Amino acid sequence: MTLGGLAIAVGRVVDDAIVVLENIYRHRGRGDPMHEAVISGTREVASAITSSTLTTVAVFLPIGFVGGIVSQFFLPFALTVTFALLASLVCA
């Protein structure tokens, strides 16, 4: 189940990184210096990435706390997706 969780989280991890990099690239294309482009480009999309990542975490985390035998199967899945997405948020 943990490999399944990682497979699901890969899409969000790549999406967050691409959004940030594209916005930095846009700022560099306008002629901003590298340091300024990184800061302003990340600031512009930080709230959108944070809200979308936390929404996805809010969807997958409760799956692990269902209870019973289902919880034994889905707890590793839910924790893997949650930790992968939170690590992606910190890196992005």
SVG drawing of the C-alpha trace seen along z (x, -y; Angstrom):
<svg xmlns="http://www.w3.org/2000/svg" viewBox="-14 -43 34 50">
<polyline fill="none" stroke="black" stroke-width="0.4" points="0.0,0.0 2.9,-2.4 4.0,-2.0 0.5,-2.8 0.6,-5.9 3.8,-7.0 2.5,-6.4 -0.5,-8.6 1.6,-11.3 4.1,-11.5 1.6,-13.5 1.1,-16.1 4.8,-16.3 5.7,-17.0 2.8,-19.4 3.9,-21.6 7.4,-21.7 6.4,-22.5 4.1,-25.4 6.9,-27.0 9.5,-26.5 7.3,-27.9 6.5,-31.0 10.2,-31.6 10.9,-31.1 8.2,-33.7 9.8,-36.2 13.3,-35.5 11.8,-36.0 10.6,-39.5 14.2,-40.3 14.1,-40.0 17.4,-39.1 17.7,-35.4 17.3,-36.0 14.4,-38.4 12.7,-36.1 12.9,-33.1 11.5,-35.1 8.7,-36.8 7.8,-33.8 7.5,-31.5 5.5,-34.1 3.0,-34.4 2.1,-30.8 2.8,-29.8 -0.8,-30.2 -2.3,-28.3 0.2,-25.4 -0.3,-25.3 -4.1,-25.3 -4.2,-22.6 -1.7,-20.4 -3.5,-20.7 -6.8,-19.9 -5.3,-16.7 -3.9,-15.9 -7.3,-16.5 -8.8,-14.0 -6.3,-11.2 -5.3,-11.4 -8.8,-10.5 -8.7,-7.3 -6.1,-5.8 -8.4,-6.5 -11.4,-4.5 -11.0,-1.8 -11.0,2.0 -9.2,4.2 -9.6,1.5 -7.4,-0.8 -4.7,1.8 -4.6,1.8 -5.1,-1.9 -3.1,-3.5 0.3,-3.1 -1.3,-4.3 -2.7,-7.4 0.5,-8.2 2.6,-7.8 0.5,-10.1 0.4,-12.7 4.1,-12.7 5.0,-12.8 2.7,-15.7 3.9,-17.7 7.5,-17.1 6.7,-18.3 5.1,-21.4 8.3,-22.2 10.5,-21.6 8.3,-23.6"/>
</svg>
